[in-house]
Amino acid sequence: MYKIKFLKEAANELKKIDPIWQYRIKEKISQLANNPTQLKNRIKPLKGKYRKYLRLRIGNYRIIFQRKDKELIILIIRIAHRREVYQTKN
C-alpha cells in the first residue's frame, strides 16, 4: 500500500473542483494508493521533459503524479480539468 502526498498546489486545485468530482477523484486516489495496478488502463506516462510523471484520467479531470516505488509514495503533482492540466503555470 502506497502513502499519498500532495503538493500544496495540487491540494489547492482539488479544493476548487466541484464537490461531486472531488469525491470521485478522492475515491480514485484511494484506489491508486491501495492497488495501482487496478487502474492500469487509466494510467499513462507523460512524454517529453515530464516523462518521469504519470497521468490518471477521471472523466474530464486528470491527476498528474509521480510514483516512488522504493519509498511506497505517490506524490500528487497536479489535479485539473483536461484542458488546463498540461499548461505550465508561470
N, C-alpha and C positions, 0 to 999 in steps of 0.2 A: 504494500500500500504506500502510495506516494503522499508526501506532505505538500499542500498547496500554499504558495506565497504569491502575493500580488505586489506589483509595483504600485506606488502611490497613484500614478496617473490612471492605471487600469482600474483601481478601486473607485476612483472618482468617476470614470467613464461608466462603470456599472451602475452607480447611483443615479445617473442621468437617464438611464433606459427605462422604458415603460415597465411597471411592476410585473405584469404578466410575463414579459420576456425576461425580466430579471430572474423570476422563479425558474423558468426553463433553462436559462444559462447556468444558474447555480446547480440545478439537477445534473446537467451535463458535466460540469466541473467536478461534481462529486463522483460521477461515474468514471471520469478520467482519473481521479485520484485512486479509486478502488481497483480499476482494471482498465488500463489504457488500451489494451488490445481489443476490448469490446467495441470501441469506437473507431477502429482502424479504417473503416470505409469513409469516415467523415474527416479524417486527419490527412493532411498533405504537407510535405515540406515546401518551404518557400524557396525561391530561386534568387540568384544574384548575390548581392552583398548580405542579404538576410537569410542565407541558406542554413544557418545554424538554428533557425526558428521553425516552428510548425504552426499550422493553421487548423483550427477546428471550426467546422461550419455548423451553425444552429439557425436554421431558417435564413433570414436575411442578415444575420449577425455573424461576426467572425471573432474568434478568440485567437490571438497570436500568443504563443507560449514557447518556452524552452524546457525540454525535459532533461534533467540531470540524473542519469541512472545510477551513478556511483553514490550520490547522496540521497537518492529517492525523493527528489524535489521536482515539482512542476512550478515553474516561475511564469506567472501570467504577465505578459508584457503589455497587451492592448486588448480592449473589448470595444467594438464599434460596429456600426452598420457597414455592410459590404462596400458601399460607395465611398466611405470615409476611412476605412481601416488601413488601407495601404498607402495613404498620403502621409508624408512625413510632417511632423509639427516643427514649426520654426519659432 
